[in-house]
Amino acid sequence: MTKPAALSIEAISTIGSGLTRPESVHYWDGQLFSCDAVGAVAVTSQNKPARFLCSPGALPAGVRPNGITRRRDGTIIFANVGQAGGVWQIDNAGGVRPLIEEVDGVRLPSTNFVYADREDRIWICVSNTAEDCHDPEFRFDRHSPSGFVAMVDARGNGRIVADRISWTNECRIDASGNAFYVNETIGRRLLRFDLAADGELSNRTALTEFGNGSWPDGMEIDSAGAIWVTSPISNRVIKVLPDGEQILIVEDADGRSVQTAEQAFDANDFRRSHFYEATSKTLRHITSITFDSEHTEAYLGSLKNDAIYRFPIAGLV
C-alpha cells in the first residue's frame, strides 16, 4: 500500500471486555455479537459485561467457535474451527449441537466460516483439509490449495460449489444477489463468482489481488457496494471498490513482523505462527469487520484482544 491511511490509529477505540478470541464480529438489531472461545457467542454492549449465549466452559471437547451467522428464525450457528469440525447450532437453553457434519459425502473438517443468506441458504467455508491445520507451526502451502465452499439450501440439500481455494475465509453475497465473494487468504485474492438462483457458482475471477503485508481475512459489504477487507499481521482495513481499486482505511503494522512474514511467504514457509506472533502498537490481529445499521461506525474482531475495536466511518462509505 503506497497511499496513507484514511484514518489514524488514534481513531480506534474499544467496546466491551472479557472476551476470548472474538474472531468473528457481527452487528444485528442494535447489538454486537462475536464468537467466543469460552462462551461460544458473546453479546457486547457499551459499559456492560459481555453476555454469553453458552455457559462459559461448557463447550464440548473439539469445539471452538469461529465464524458466526444468524438464520432467518434468529437461530445463531457457528463454524467450528476445532478438531470436531462442521457447523454447530446454539439452542435456546445455551446448549450446542452439530447441525451440519458433512456435505456431498465429505466430512466437514475444521471449518472457518459460515454465512446464512436472505434465502436461508448456509454457505460453509473450509480453509484447508489437512488434519494438522490446527498446529501452531502448520505451513500454508500456497501451491496445494485444498479449501472449498459448500452450500446447504433451506431444504437441507448440500453440495460443494467451489474448490481449490488457497485458505478459504469469509464470504458474502452482494445486494443484487447475483455475485458471491470470498477471501482467499493465502492466495491473497478477493474472489468473485457469478451466483445462480440454484446456488451454483461460476465465472471465478479475482476482483483484486493484495500485495506486501496483506492477507485477506474478514469482509463486509457497505451500502455503496464496496467490500471492506481485514488483514491480520499488518492489521489493515482495506476498502475494495467494485472495480477492484483498493483504498487503505487504517493500518497498524510493525515493519519487522511484515518483513518476516513476507520472507517466509516468498519461501513457501509461511506458518500459522506468523499470524499469532506478529507485533503491533494498538490492534491485535484483526480478523473481521461489521458495520452498525446506519453505517456510521465499524467494528473489528480479532484473534487476541479481549474487546471489540470500533472506529467512525461516516464520510468513508
N, C-alpha and C positions, 0 to 999 in steps of 0.2 A: 504494500500500500504506500503510495507516494504522497498523497494529499493529507493534510492534517485532519484529525477527527473533528466531527461537527460539535461534539460536546467534550468538555474536560472531565477528567476523572472526579473532580470535586463536585460534579453534578449528581454523583451517585450517592444514595443513602440506603438504609435498610429498613425493613419492616419485619416484625416478628422476632421470635427467639426459640431456642430449644429444639431446633430441627436437626435431623440426622440425614445427611446426603439428599437434600431436596433437588434431585437432578432434573425432574420434570415439573414445571410450574404452569398452572392454568388459572384463568380468571373466569368464574361463572357466577352469574346472578349477584354481583357485588362482593364476592368473596374470593380469596386466593386459596387455591388447593395445590398441594405439592406431594410428590411421593415421599415416603419416609422409611428409612431402613429399620426403624423400630416400631412405629405405629401405622405402617402401611401407607396411609394418606393423612396429611395434616391440613387443617383449615386454619389459616392465619388471618388475624385481624390486627388493626393498629392498637398498640399498647395493651394487648391482651395475650395471655399464654396461648400457645397453639392448642387446638382441639384435635385429637386423633380419632380416626374412624375405627381403629382396632386397638385393643388393649396393648399398650407398649410391652414388647417382649413376647407376645402371643403368636407371632408368625411361625409357621411350621419350618422345620429344617429344609434348606434348599430353596427357600422363598425370599427373594429380595426385590421389592417393587422398584420399577424403573419408570418407563413411560406410563402415564395415566390418561384416561379419557372417560367421558360420560355418555351413556346411551340415552336414547330419547325418553325412556321412562325414569331417568335420573340415576340409574344404577352406575356406580363407578367400577370400572375394570382396570386392570393394570398388566403391563408386560412384566413377566418375571425374569429378571436377568440372572437369577440364581441358578443353581445346578438343576433344579427340578424343571425349569423352563416353562414355556407355554404362556397362556393368558389366563388370569385369575379374576374372580369376581368377589366383591365385598358385599355381604348381606346386611340387612337392617340391624342385626344384633352385633355387628362388628366382627363376624367370622369371615374367613376367606376359604374359597374352594376353587378348584380348577374349572375353567369354563371351556377353553379350547386347548387340547393337548396334542392334536395332530391335524394336519391339513394335507389333502391329496395323498394320504397314506404315509406322510412324512411326519415323524415325531418332531414337535417344536422343541428345539434345544433352548439354551439361554436366549431369551427374547428381549430385544432392546426397547421397542416402542410399539404402541398400539393407538389406533385412531378410529373413532366412530364418526362416520359422516352423517349428513342430514337424512339419508335414506336408511340409517341404522346398519349400514354395512360396516364390518370391522376389518380394518387394514392392519396387518401384522408385519413388523419389520424385524427380521432376524439378521443380525450383523455378520455372523460367521458360524459355521457348523462344527468347528474344531472342538474336541472335548476339553482341551486345556485353555480355552479362550479366557477363562477366569484368572489364570495365573498372572501374577504381577509382572512377570517377565515374558508374557506372551508376545511373540513377534508378529506384527502385522505384515504379512507377505502380500504386497500390493500386486504381485504378478499371478496370484492364485485366488481370485475372488470367489467366495462361496456364499455371500449374503443373498437374501431374497426377500421379496414382498409377497405375502399371501393375502387373499381376500375371502372373508366369510360373509355371505349375504344374510338378509334378515330372516331367511328360512333355515339357515344353518348349513347351507351348501358352501363348501370352500374349495379353493384351488390356489396354486401358486401362479401369480400373474407377471412376475419379473424375477430374473435371477442373474447370477454372475455380477453381483454388485460388490464393490470393494468396501465393505463395512457399511451396511445399510443403517441409516439413522432415522431422524424424524421425517415425517411426511405430512402433506396437506393437499386438499383439493381446492381449486380456486372458486371464486364466487359463481362463475358460469357453470360449474360442474363438468366442464369439458377437459380440464387439464389436471394432471396428478403430478405433484412434485415430491422428490425425496432427496435427502442429502446423502451423498456417497463420501463418507468421511475420509477414508484412505485413498480413494480415487481423486479427492479434492475437487469434486464437481457437485453442482446442483443439477440434478437430472429432471427432465420434464418428459412426460408421456401424454399422448392423447388418451382420454378416458372415454370409453364407450358406455352406452346405457346399461349393458350387462356386466360392467366392471372390468372388461378386458382393457389391457394397456397396450399401446402400440406407438410406433414412431419415437423410440427412445432417442433423446438428444440431450446434450449438455447445454443448459441455459447459460451457465457461466462456469469458468474454472478458476480456482483460487490458487494464489501464489504463496510466496515465502511467509511462513508463520501461521497460515490459515488452514484449519481442518474443520470443515463444516459439520456441525453437530445438531443443534436445535434450530427450529424455524417457526415463523408466524407470518401470515399474510395480512397486510394492512388494508384499510378501506379503499386505497387507490390501486391495489393490486400488486404493490411491491412486496418482496419477500425479505424479511429480516432474518439474518442468519447469525448464530453464535459460534464462536471458535474458542475452545479451551487452549491452554498453553499461552497463546498471545492475548487471551481474554478480550477478543474483539467482538463487536456487534457490527455487522456489515449489512447495509440495505442494498438489495439487488433489484434493480428496476426491471420492468417487463422485457426490455431489450437486452438484458444481461449486464448492463453497466453497474459497477459496484461503487457504493458510497460508504466510507468509513464513518460510523456514528460515534463509537467510543473504543478506546483501546487501553489496556493495562498490561503491557508486555515487558518482560525482562529480556534484554538482548541476548544474554548468555544462554538462558533457557531455550530461546527460539533457535539460536545457532546450534546448540547441542542436539535439539530435536531434528533440525534440518539436515545436519550431517548424518545422523542415524537414518533418516528417511531416504536420503540420497544413496546410502549404502545398503538399503533394504534391510536395515537392522532396527527399524522403528518399533518400539515396545510400549506396552501399556504403562510402564513406569514413567515414560516421558510425559504422559498426561498428568500423572499424580504428583510428580516431583518437581514440576515447573514452578518457578517462583514469580512473584509479582508484588506490587505495592498494596493494592486495595482489593481487587477482585480475585476470588479464589476458585479458579477452574469453572468458569461459567459454561453452562451446557444448554440452557433452554430460555425461551422468551415468550411472554404473553403480553397482551395489552388490556387496559381497562375498557369498559364498554364505550366510553367517549373517545378513546384513542388520544388521551392526553398524557397518560403515563404508561411506561413499560416496566415489566418485572422480569427478573432474571433468576433462574435456578442455577444450582452449582453442585459440584461434587464434594466440596469441603466446608462451605460456610454453614453456620447454624441459623441463618436468617435468609430472607429473600432480598435481593437487591432491587432498587427502584430508581427510575430517573424520568424526567419530563421529556415528552416527545411532541408537545404542541409546536406546530410550525415545521416539523420534520416529516410529517406524513404527506 
